[in-house]
Amino acid sequence: MRKQICAFLFLCLMSPMIAEPLGMPTRSTPDVQSSSERANALFEEAYQARLERSPYELSTIGSKKFYDRWDDLSLEETDARFRLVQKWAEKLEREIDASTLDEETALSLRLFRYNAKMSAQHHPFAEYDYPVNQMFGLQAEIPAFLINVHQVSNEWEAEAYITRLQRLPEVVQQLNDGLLRREKNGIMPPKFVFGYVLSDVDNLLKGFPIQSDSSEKHPVYADFEKKVQGLKLSAEKQSELLKQGQRAMLEGFAPAYRSLRKVLVQQQSRATTDDGCWKFPRGAEYYAQALAQTTTTDMTAEEIHQLGLSEVERIHAEMRRIMKEVGFEGTLQEFFQFMRDDPRFYYSNDQAGKKAYLAKADEIVTAMKGKLDQLFLTKPKADLVVKAVEPFREKTAGKAFYQPPSLDGKRPGYYYANLYDMASMPNYQMEALAYHEGIPGHHMQLSIAQELTSLPTFRRMAGYTAYIEGWGLYTEQLPKEFGFYSDPYSDFGRLAMELWRACRLVVDTGIHAKRWTRQQGVEYYRNHTPNSKEDCRKMVDRHIVMPGQATAYKVGMNEILRLREKAREELGPQFDIREFHDVVLTHGAVPLAVLETLVEDWIEKKRD
């Protein structure tokens, strides 16, 4: 859902406009302060105006405003949000002179202008997405939002939960209209996607009270019941709220999901097996825009494909060195097979094994917390919780992901591990996964960004994928340089994770630019990585429903490493990795061209 309703302001493409130097203005200090304060006030007004249109995002950041509502998913609302962004960009253009701003505010203005420009470039493709899919589809995001975001600390918030359930038929009708409108315009997922999402929908039509005779409770109702029972209310009032919740499940949730199911079954019968977005009208143009949005560069599909091929070759060479270190005799493919099959690398696929996995993941995160002072000056205040993906979505969700804390810090960040199939969660990848999703990866970066209260909120919440995922992948390698991954098999796991991202460059462009089939993509992963067949299939299916997104990781990581080495070479003994990380982390997420400018400015200041 977040992709559907929050992306229009935070589109993340590179523009020459924001590659400008971030030099200080020449006006007097009082003028600069006054102009900067005015600009920041306008940034905040613009952000709040956008936020007012999204009850979902309001709840996500911890606000209780419009707590009983859902977002408007109509095409008219999509157009209205686009016009709002353009209106605010025009207002800032009229009222703010960039030369009168302090350095950080000038950067904010460039980013705001840039976001509006990229919003305009993206708008023709606003409905080129698949709002129902196995990765972030609304069919699973709605219950996940209620369970993980909608907090209940009093009677009114419980009533708001009930009202949201009651209002679901209207929201899902808008979703159904959007699915059919996209189909009419030539935008529809391939046939395999429908099997996944119908499985989600069917699972969410099971359990009490939707099935009155079920011995198991529906996950949404179970969540509501637990939250209500935690309130300091009379038994009579709790009983009344629970009865209202049951009625809302029967009269709101269930009919909404049945109507969605009907549309999905109809579309499934008409879907094709063509996988890439080349099949869309203006498909090549859309994919080029998707790559630019994701990587914040002007790299072409062919350049990204070739980068992937060369990175795969390089990482394979490093893996062969580990083969020698552990005394394995055979080919790299045979080593991959050994790593897939040897039971020592896997927890048991039962509750005991899953509990042990979560405990170990928590232990890894705790150990890294103890080393942060060696690597960072700024640390996050928000807490991090490791938890398993909920049963209702574990079959289709990715193997691991992160949910940021609320903006007020009251709700922690969550590192989710998908323990549905323990054969897809080898223990030798645990360190790299925990570093990437937790600390010092996404939790570190996203929490620090949200806690930068001196920045306008739109920057604290920015979502430039190449920066965010590039940082995540960079933090998989960083611990290696400071004594972590002492076990060679864990180090192999780190390389396997990096290899996975390198292969993404090849397969994403293969499917969407070179017209590879789904099976060709699976075979490439199987032939070049140690991952399970299920991993490979899930990854290819992710490429298909999220064109371009998976290319961001390696492109972003490579740029962060390049900038770090540039700083190290130019500063020599003056180089401090903690200061470098502060430069990267304390401006919020930015396009890679801006990151380069920030690092270059830091180098110059250190020299002075």
C-alpha positions as CSV (number, residue, x, y, z in Angstrom):
1,M,0.0,0.0,0.0
2,R,2.8,2.4,0.8
3,K,4.0,2.2,-2.8
4,Q,0.5,3.1,-4.0
5,I,-0.2,6.1,-1.8
6,C,3.1,7.7,-0.7
7,A,5.3,7.6,-3.8
8,F,4.1,10.7,-5.7
9,L,6.2,13.2,-3.8
10,F,9.2,11.0,-3.2
11,L,10.0,9.9,-6.7
12,C,13.7,9.3,-6.8
13,L,15.3,10.0,-10.1
14,M,18.6,11.7,-10.8
15,S,18.4,15.2,-12.3
16,P,21.3,17.4,-13.5
17,M,19.6,20.2,-11.5
18,I,20.6,18.6,-8.2
19,A,24.2,17.8,-9.2
20,E,24.9,21.6,-8.6
21,P,27.5,22.5,-5.9
22,L,26.0,23.0,-2.5
23,G,27.8,26.3,-2.0
24,M,26.9,28.8,0.7
25,P,24.8,31.8,-0.3
26,T,26.3,35.3,-0.4
27,R,23.5,37.2,1.3
28,S,23.9,38.5,4.9
29,T,23.2,36.0,7.7
30,P,19.9,37.6,8.9
31,D,18.6,37.5,5.3
32,V,19.6,33.9,4.9
33,Q,18.0,32.9,8.1
34,S,14.8,34.7,7.3
35,S,14.6,33.2,3.7
36,S,15.5,29.7,5.0
37,E,12.9,29.8,7.7
38,R,10.3,30.9,5.1
39,A,11.3,28.1,2.7
40,N,11.2,25.5,5.5
41,A,7.8,26.7,6.6
42,L,6.5,26.2,3.0
43,F,8.1,22.8,2.7
44,E,6.3,21.8,5.9
45,E,3.0,23.2,4.6
46,A,3.4,21.3,1.4
47,Y,4.1,18.1,3.3
48,Q,1.1,18.5,5.6
49,A,-1.1,19.3,2.6
50,R,-0.1,16.0,1.0
51,L,-0.3,14.1,4.3
52,E,-3.9,15.4,4.8
53,R,-4.8,13.3,1.8
54,S,-3.5,10.1,3.2
55,P,-5.0,8.6,6.3
56,Y,-2.7,5.6,5.7
57,E,0.5,7.6,5.9
58,L,-0.9,9.7,8.8
59,S,-1.3,6.5,10.8
60,T,2.0,5.1,9.7
61,I,3.9,8.1,11.2
62,G,1.9,7.8,14.4
63,S,-0.8,10.5,13.9
64,K,-4.3,9.7,15.0
65,K,-5.9,12.2,12.6
66,F,-8.5,10.5,10.2
67,Y,-7.8,7.4,12.2
68,D,-11.0,5.8,11.0
69,R,-10.5,6.3,7.3
70,W,-8.7,4.7,4.4
71,D,-7.0,6.4,1.4
72,D,-8.9,7.4,-1.6
73,L,-7.7,5.0,-4.4
74,S,-9.6,6.6,-7.3
75,L,-8.0,7.9,-10.5
76,E,-9.4,11.3,-9.6
77,E,-7.5,11.3,-6.4
78,T,-4.3,10.3,-8.1
79,D,-4.6,13.2,-10.5
80,A,-5.5,15.6,-7.6
81,R,-2.3,14.5,-5.7
82,F,-0.2,15.1,-8.8
83,R,-1.7,18.6,-9.2
84,L,-1.0,19.3,-5.5
85,V,2.7,18.6,-6.0
86,Q,2.9,20.8,-9.0
87,K,1.0,23.6,-7.3
88,W,3.4,23.7,-4.4
89,A,6.4,23.5,-6.7
90,E,5.1,26.5,-8.6
91,K,4.5,28.4,-5.3
92,L,8.0,27.7,-4.1
93,E,9.4,28.8,-7.5
94,R,7.5,32.1,-7.2
95,E,8.3,32.9,-3.6
96,I,11.7,31.5,-2.8
97,D,15.1,32.6,-4.3
98,A,17.6,29.8,-3.9
99,S,20.5,32.3,-3.6
100,T,19.1,33.6,-0.3
101,L,19.0,30.2,1.4
102,D,21.5,28.4,3.7
103,E,23.2,25.3,2.4
104,E,20.9,22.7,3.7
105,T,17.7,24.6,2.8
106,A,19.0,25.2,-0.7
107,L,19.5,21.4,-1.0
108,S,15.9,21.0,0.2
109,L,14.6,23.3,-2.4
110,R,16.5,21.5,-5.2
111,L,15.1,18.2,-4.0
112,F,11.6,19.6,-3.8
113,R,11.8,20.9,-7.4
114,Y,13.3,17.7,-8.5
115,N,10.6,15.6,-6.9
116,A,8.0,17.7,-8.7
117,K,9.8,17.4,-12.0
118,M,10.1,13.6,-11.6
119,S,6.4,13.4,-10.5
120,A,5.5,15.0,-13.9
121,Q,7.7,12.5,-15.8
122,H,6.1,9.6,-13.9
123,H,2.5,10.7,-14.0
124,P,1.7,9.2,-17.5
125,F,2.7,5.9,-16.0
126,A,0.9,6.3,-12.7
127,E,-1.3,3.2,-13.4
128,Y,1.5,1.0,-14.9
129,D,1.7,-0.8,-11.5
130,Y,0.0,-3.9,-10.2
131,P,-1.8,-2.8,-7.0
132,V,-2.6,-6.5,-6.2
133,N,0.5,-8.6,-6.3
134,Q,2.4,-11.1,-4.2
135,M,5.0,-8.6,-2.9
136,F,3.2,-5.5,-1.7
137,G,-0.3,-6.0,-2.9
138,L,-3.2,-4.3,-1.1
139,Q,-4.8,-7.7,-0.5
140,A,-2.1,-8.4,2.1
141,E,-1.2,-4.8,3.0
142,I,-4.7,-4.0,4.4
143,P,-4.6,-6.6,7.2
144,A,-0.9,-6.0,7.8
145,F,-1.7,-2.3,8.3
146,L,-4.5,-3.0,10.7
147,I,-2.3,-5.4,12.7
148,N,1.0,-3.6,12.7
149,V,0.1,0.1,12.4
150,H,-3.3,0.7,13.8
151,Q,-2.6,1.0,17.5
152,V,-5.4,0.8,20.1
153,S,-4.8,2.6,23.4
154,N,-8.3,3.7,24.2
155,E,-12.0,3.1,23.3
156,W,-12.1,5.7,20.5
157,E,-9.1,4.0,18.7
158,A,-10.9,0.7,19.0
159,E,-14.0,2.3,17.4
160,A,-11.8,3.7,14.7
161,Y,-10.5,0.2,14.0
162,I,-14.1,-1.0,13.7
163,T,-15.0,1.9,11.3
164,R,-12.1,1.0,9.1
165,L,-13.4,-2.5,8.8
166,Q,-16.8,-1.2,8.0
167,R,-15.5,1.1,5.3
168,L,-13.5,-1.6,3.4
169,P,-16.1,-2.4,0.8
170,E,-15.8,1.2,-0.6
171,V,-12.0,1.0,-0.6
172,V,-12.0,-2.4,-2.3
173,Q,-14.5,-1.2,-4.9
174,Q,-12.0,1.6,-5.8
175,L,-9.3,-1.1,-6.0
176,N,-11.5,-3.3,-8.2
177,D,-12.3,-0.3,-10.5
178,G,-8.5,0.4,-10.8
179,L,-7.7,-3.2,-11.7
180,L,-10.3,-3.3,-14.4
181,R,-9.3,0.1,-15.7
182,R,-5.6,-1.0,-15.9
183,E,-6.7,-4.1,-17.8
184,K,-8.6,-2.0,-20.3
185,N,-5.4,0.1,-20.9
186,G,-3.2,-3.0,-21.4
187,I,-1.8,-3.2,-17.8
188,M,-2.4,-6.6,-16.2
189,P,-0.1,-9.0,-14.3
190,P,0.9,-12.3,-15.9
191,K,-1.3,-15.3,-15.0
192,F,1.0,-16.7,-12.3
193,V,0.5,-13.7,-10.1
194,F,-3.2,-14.5,-9.6
195,G,-2.5,-17.8,-8.0
196,Y,-0.5,-16.0,-5.3
197,V,-3.0,-13.3,-4.6
198,L,-6.0,-15.5,-4.7
199,S,-4.3,-17.7,-2.1
200,D,-3.9,-14.6,0.1
201,V,-7.5,-13.6,-0.4
202,D,-8.8,-17.2,0.3
203,N,-6.7,-17.3,3.5
204,L,-8.2,-14.0,4.6
205,L,-11.8,-15.4,4.1
206,K,-11.1,-18.1,6.7
207,G,-11.4,-18.1,10.5
208,F,-13.8,-16.8,13.1
209,P,-16.0,-14.8,12.7
210,I,-16.1,-15.0,8.9
211,Q,-16.4,-18.8,9.4
212,S,-18.7,-19.0,12.4
213,D,-17.8,-22.7,13.1
214,S,-14.0,-22.2,12.8
215,S,-11.8,-23.1,15.7
216,E,-9.2,-20.6,14.6
217,K,-9.7,-16.8,14.7
218,H,-9.2,-14.6,11.7
219,P,-5.8,-12.8,12.1
220,V,-7.4,-9.4,11.9
221,Y,-10.1,-10.2,14.4
222,A,-7.6,-11.9,16.7
223,D,-5.5,-8.7,16.6
224,F,-8.5,-6.6,17.3
225,E,-9.6,-8.8,20.2
226,K,-6.1,-8.7,21.7
227,K,-5.9,-5.0,21.5
228,V,-9.4,-4.5,23.0
229,Q,-8.6,-6.9,25.9
230,G,-5.5,-4.9,26.7
231,L,-7.6,-1.8,27.4
232,K,-8.6,-0.7,30.8
233,L,-12.4,-1.0,30.2
234,S,-15.2,-2.8,31.9
235,A,-15.9,-6.4,30.8
236,E,-19.2,-5.2,29.5
237,K,-17.6,-2.5,27.3
238,Q,-15.0,-4.9,26.0
239,S,-17.7,-7.4,25.1
240,E,-19.7,-4.7,23.3
241,L,-16.6,-3.6,21.2
242,L,-15.8,-7.2,20.3
243,K,-19.3,-7.8,19.1
244,Q,-19.1,-4.7,17.0
245,G,-15.8,-5.9,15.6
246,Q,-17.3,-9.3,14.7
247,R,-20.1,-7.5,12.9
248,A,-17.7,-5.3,11.0
249,M,-15.7,-8.4,9.9
250,L,-18.9,-9.9,8.6
251,E,-20.4,-6.8,7.0
252,G,-17.2,-5.0,6.0
253,F,-14.2,-7.1,5.6
254,A,-15.7,-10.3,4.3
255,P,-17.9,-8.8,1.5
256,A,-15.0,-6.5,0.4
257,Y,-12.7,-9.5,0.0
258,R,-15.3,-11.6,-1.7
259,S,-15.8,-8.8,-4.3
260,L,-12.0,-8.6,-4.8
261,R,-11.9,-12.3,-5.3
262,K,-14.6,-12.2,-7.9
263,V,-12.6,-9.6,-10.0
264,L,-9.4,-11.5,-9.6
265,V,-10.9,-14.8,-10.8
266,Q,-12.3,-13.1,-13.8
267,Q,-9.0,-11.4,-14.6
268,Q,-7.1,-14.7,-14.1
269,S,-9.0,-16.2,-16.9
270,R,-8.0,-13.4,-19.3
271,A,-4.3,-13.1,-18.2
272,T,-1.4,-14.1,-20.4
273,T,2.0,-15.6,-19.7
274,D,3.9,-12.6,-21.0
275,D,6.1,-11.5,-18.1
276,G,8.0,-8.3,-18.9
277,C,6.7,-4.7,-19.0
278,W,7.8,-4.7,-22.7
279,K,4.2,-5.9,-23.3
280,F,2.7,-2.6,-22.1
281,P,1.9,0.3,-24.4
282,R,5.1,2.4,-24.3
283,G,6.6,-0.4,-22.3
284,A,10.2,0.4,-23.2
285,E,9.7,4.1,-22.2
286,Y,8.1,3.0,-19.0
287,Y,11.0,0.7,-18.1
288,A,13.6,3.3,-18.8
289,Q,11.7,5.6,-16.5
290,A,11.5,2.9,-13.8
291,L,15.3,2.3,-14.0
292,A,16.0,6.0,-13.7
293,Q,13.6,6.3,-10.7
294,T,15.2,3.3,-9.0
295,T,18.9,3.9,-9.6
296,T,18.8,7.8,-9.6
297,T,21.2,7.5,-12.6
298,D,20.9,7.7,-16.4
299,M,22.2,4.1,-16.8
300,T,20.6,2.2,-19.7
301,A,19.2,-1.3,-19.4
302,E,22.1,-2.6,-21.4
303,E,24.7,-0.9,-19.2
304,I,23.0,-2.3,-16.1
305,H,22.9,-5.7,-17.6
306,Q,26.6,-5.7,-18.4
307,L,27.5,-4.4,-14.9
308,G,25.6,-7.3,-13.5
309,L,27.5,-9.8,-15.7
310,S,30.9,-8.4,-14.6
311,E,29.9,-8.3,-10.9
312,V,28.8,-11.9,-11.0
313,E,32.1,-13.0,-12.5
314,R,34.1,-11.0,-9.8
315,I,32.1,-12.4,-6.9
316,H,32.4,-16.0,-8.2
317,A,36.2,-15.5,-8.0
318,E,35.9,-14.5,-4.3
319,M,33.8,-17.5,-3.6
320,R,36.4,-19.8,-5.1
321,R,38.9,-18.4,-2.6
322,I,36.5,-19.4,0.2
323,M,36.2,-22.9,-1.3
324,K,39.9,-23.3,-1.0
325,E,39.9,-21.9,2.6
326,V,37.4,-24.6,3.8
327,G,39.1,-27.3,1.8
328,F,36.3,-28.1,-0.6
329,E,37.3,-30.0,-3.7
330,G,35.1,-29.6,-6.7
331,T,33.5,-27.0,-9.0
332,L,31.8,-23.8,-7.8
333,Q,28.4,-25.3,-8.8
334,E,29.2,-28.4,-6.6
335,F,30.1,-26.1,-3.7
336,F,26.7,-24.4,-4.2
337,Q,25.0,-27.7,-4.1
338,F,26.9,-28.6,-0.9
339,M,25.8,-25.3,0.7
340,R,22.1,-26.0,-0.4
341,D,22.0,-29.6,0.9
342,D,24.1,-29.9,4.0
343,P,21.8,-29.9,7.0
344,R,24.3,-28.2,9.2
345,F,23.4,-24.9,7.5
346,Y,19.7,-25.0,8.3
347,Y,17.4,-24.7,11.3
348,S,14.6,-27.3,11.5
349,N,11.4,-26.4,9.8
350,D,9.3,-26.5,13.0
351,Q,8.5,-24.1,15.8
352,A,11.6,-25.0,17.7
353,G,13.8,-24.2,14.6
354,K,11.9,-21.0,13.9
355,K,12.2,-19.8,17.5
356,A,16.0,-20.6,17.5
357,Y,16.4,-18.6,14.2
358,L,14.7,-15.5,15.7
359,A,16.8,-15.8,18.9
360,K,20.0,-16.0,16.9
361,A,19.0,-13.1,14.7
362,D,18.3,-11.0,17.8
363,E,21.7,-12.0,19.1
364,I,23.4,-10.9,15.9
365,V,21.7,-7.5,16.1
366,T,22.7,-7.1,19.8
367,A,26.3,-7.9,19.0
368,M,26.4,-5.3,16.3
369,K,24.9,-2.6,18.6
370,G,27.9,-3.0,20.8
371,K,30.3,-2.1,18.0
372,L,28.5,0.9,16.6
373,D,30.7,3.5,18.3
374,Q,33.7,2.2,16.2
375,L,31.8,3.0,13.0
376,F,29.3,5.8,13.6
377,L,29.0,9.2,15.3
378,T,25.2,9.4,15.0
379,K,23.1,6.4,16.2
380,P,19.3,5.9,16.1
381,K,17.1,6.4,19.1
382,A,14.3,4.1,17.9
383,D,14.3,0.5,19.1
384,L,14.5,-2.5,16.7
385,V,12.4,-5.6,17.1
386,V,13.1,-8.9,15.3
387,K,9.9,-10.8,14.4
388,A,8.6,-13.5,12.1
389,V,6.4,-12.6,9.1
390,E,2.7,-13.2,10.1
391,P,1.2,-16.6,8.9
392,F,-1.4,-14.9,6.7
393,R,1.2,-13.5,4.4
394,E,4.3,-15.6,4.9
395,K,3.6,-17.9,1.9
396,T,3.9,-15.0,-0.6
397,A,6.1,-12.4,1.2
398,G,9.8,-11.9,0.6
399,K,12.4,-13.7,2.8
400,A,13.2,-10.6,4.9
401,F,12.1,-6.9,5.0
402,Y,12.0,-3.9,7.3
403,Q,9.2,-1.7,8.6
404,P,10.4,1.7,9.9
405,P,9.3,3.1,13.3
406,S,6.6,5.7,13.7
407,L,7.8,9.2,13.2
408,D,7.3,9.9,16.9
409,G,9.4,6.9,17.9
410,K,6.6,5.3,19.9
411,R,6.4,2.3,17.6
412,P,9.7,0.5,17.0
413,G,11.2,-0.5,13.7
414,Y,10.6,-4.2,12.8
415,Y,13.1,-6.6,11.1
416,Y,10.8,-9.3,9.6
417,A,12.2,-12.7,8.8
418,N,10.1,-15.0,6.7
419,L,10.2,-18.4,8.3
420,Y,7.6,-20.1,6.2
421,D,10.2,-22.4,4.5
422,M,13.4,-22.7,6.6
423,A,15.2,-24.2,3.6
424,S,15.2,-20.7,2.2
425,M,16.8,-19.2,5.3
426,P,20.3,-20.8,5.7
427,N,22.2,-19.9,8.8
428,Y,25.2,-18.8,6.8
429,Q,23.2,-15.8,5.5
430,M,21.9,-14.7,8.9
431,E,24.5,-12.2,9.6
432,A,24.2,-10.4,6.2
433,L,20.4,-10.4,6.5
434,A,20.4,-9.0,10.0
435,Y,23.0,-6.3,9.1
436,H,21.0,-5.3,6.0
437,E,17.5,-5.1,7.4
438,G,18.5,-4.1,10.9
439,I,21.7,-2.6,12.2
440,P,23.7,-1.0,10.7
441,G,21.4,-1.2,7.6
442,H,17.8,-0.1,7.1
443,H,16.9,0.5,10.8
444,M,20.0,2.6,11.3
445,Q,19.6,4.7,8.1
446,L,15.8,5.1,8.1
447,S,15.5,5.8,11.9
448,I,18.3,8.4,11.8
449,A,16.6,10.1,8.8
450,Q,13.3,10.3,10.7
451,E,15.1,11.7,13.7
452,L,16.7,14.6,11.8
453,T,14.2,17.1,13.1
454,S,16.2,20.0,11.7
455,L,15.2,18.9,8.2
456,P,11.8,19.4,6.6
457,T,9.7,16.3,7.0
458,F,9.6,15.5,3.3
459,R,13.3,14.9,3.5
460,R,13.1,12.8,6.7
461,M,10.7,10.5,4.9
462,A,12.3,10.5,1.5
463,G,12.6,7.1,-0.3
464,Y,15.4,7.2,-3.0
465,T,15.8,3.5,-3.6
466,A,19.4,3.4,-4.8
467,Y,20.5,5.3,-1.7
468,I,18.4,3.3,0.8
469,E,19.1,-0.2,-0.7
470,G,22.6,0.8,-1.6
471,W,23.2,1.6,2.0
472,G,21.6,-1.7,3.1
473,L,24.0,-3.7,0.8
474,Y,27.0,-1.6,1.8
475,T,26.3,-2.5,5.4
476,E,26.4,-6.2,4.6
477,Q,30.1,-5.7,3.6
478,L,31.1,-3.1,6.2
479,P,31.1,-5.6,9.2
480,K,33.6,-7.8,7.3
481,E,36.1,-5.0,7.4
482,F,35.8,-4.8,11.2
483,G,36.1,-8.4,12.2
484,F,32.7,-9.8,11.7
485,Y,32.0,-12.9,9.5
486,S,34.8,-14.7,11.3
487,D,33.3,-18.0,10.1
488,P,34.2,-18.6,6.4
489,Y,30.7,-20.0,5.7
490,S,29.1,-16.8,7.0
491,D,31.5,-14.8,4.8
492,F,30.4,-17.0,1.9
493,G,26.8,-16.1,3.0
494,R,27.7,-12.4,2.7
495,L,29.1,-13.0,-0.8
496,A,26.1,-15.1,-1.7
497,M,23.9,-12.1,-0.8
498,E,26.0,-9.7,-2.8
499,L,26.0,-12.2,-5.7
500,W,22.2,-12.3,-5.5
501,R,22.0,-8.6,-6.0
502,A,24.5,-8.7,-8.9
503,C,22.3,-11.3,-10.6
504,R,19.3,-9.0,-10.1
505,L,21.0,-6.6,-12.5
506,V,21.1,-9.3,-15.2
507,V,17.7,-10.8,-14.7
508,D,15.7,-7.6,-14.2
509,T,17.0,-6.2,-17.5
510,G,16.7,-9.6,-19.1
511,I,13.0,-9.9,-18.4
512,H,12.0,-6.3,-19.1
513,A,14.3,-5.3,-21.8
514,K,15.5,-8.5,-23.5
515,R,12.2,-10.4,-23.2
516,W,13.4,-13.2,-21.1
517,T,10.8,-15.6,-19.9
518,R,10.1,-16.3,-16.3
519,Q,11.8,-19.7,-16.6
520,Q,14.9,-18.1,-18.2
521,G,15.2,-15.9,-15.1
522,V,14.9,-18.8,-12.7
523,E,17.5,-20.8,-14.6
524,Y,20.0,-17.9,-14.5
525,Y,19.7,-17.7,-10.7
526,R,19.9,-21.4,-10.3
527,N,23.0,-21.6,-12.5
528,H,24.8,-18.7,-10.8
529,T,23.8,-18.7,-7.1
530,P,23.7,-21.2,-4.2
531,N,20.1,-20.2,-3.4
532,S,17.2,-22.6,-3.3
533,K,14.9,-23.1,-6.2
534,E,12.1,-21.5,-4.2
535,D,14.3,-18.4,-3.6
536,C,15.0,-18.2,-7.3
537,R,11.4,-18.4,-8.3
538,K,10.3,-15.8,-5.7
539,M,13.0,-13.4,-6.9
540,V,12.0,-13.7,-10.6
541,D,8.4,-13.2,-9.6
542,R,9.5,-10.1,-7.7
543,H,11.3,-8.7,-10.8
544,I,8.1,-9.2,-12.8
545,V,5.8,-7.2,-10.6
546,M,8.4,-4.5,-9.6
547,P,10.2,-3.6,-12.8
548,G,13.6,-2.0,-12.1
549,Q,13.4,-1.9,-8.3
550,A,15.9,-4.7,-7.7
551,T,18.6,-3.0,-9.7
552,A,19.0,-0.3,-7.1
553,Y,21.0,-2.4,-4.5
554,K,24.2,-3.0,-6.4
555,V,24.2,0.4,-8.2
556,G,23.8,2.2,-4.9
557,M,26.4,0.1,-3.0
558,N,29.0,0.5,-5.8
559,E,28.6,4.3,-5.6
560,I,28.9,4.5,-1.8
561,L,32.0,2.3,-2.0
562,R,33.4,4.5,-4.8
563,L,32.8,7.7,-2.8
564,R,34.4,6.2,0.3
565,E,37.5,5.1,-1.5
566,K,37.7,8.5,-3.2
567,A,37.5,10.2,0.3
568,R,40.1,7.8,1.7
569,E,42.6,8.4,-1.1
570,E,42.2,12.2,-1.1
571,L,42.2,12.7,2.7
572,G,44.8,10.0,3.7
573,P,45.3,10.0,7.5
574,Q,42.5,12.6,7.8
575,F,40.0,10.1,6.7
576,D,37.6,9.0,9.5
577,I,35.1,6.4,8.6
578,R,32.7,7.6,11.3
579,E,32.7,11.1,9.7
580,F,32.2,9.6,6.3
581,H,29.1,7.7,7.6
582,D,27.8,10.9,9.2
583,V,28.0,12.6,5.8
584,V,26.1,9.8,4.2
585,L,23.4,9.4,6.9
586,T,22.7,12.9,8.3
587,H,21.1,14.5,5.3
588,G,18.4,11.9,4.8
589,A,18.0,9.8,1.7
590,V,19.2,11.6,-1.5
591,P,19.8,10.8,-5.1
592,L,23.3,9.4,-5.8
593,A,24.4,12.6,-7.6
594,V,23.6,14.6,-4.5
595,L,25.4,12.1,-2.3
596,E,28.5,12.6,-4.5
597,T,28.3,16.3,-4.0
598,L,27.9,16.0,-0.3
599,V,31.0,13.8,0.0
600,E,33.0,16.1,-2.2
601,D,32.0,19.1,-0.1
602,W,33.1,17.2,3.0
603,I,36.4,16.4,1.5
604,E,37.0,20.0,0.7
605,K,36.1,21.2,4.2
606,K,38.4,18.6,5.7
607,R,41.3,19.8,3.6
608,D,40.7,23.4,4.7
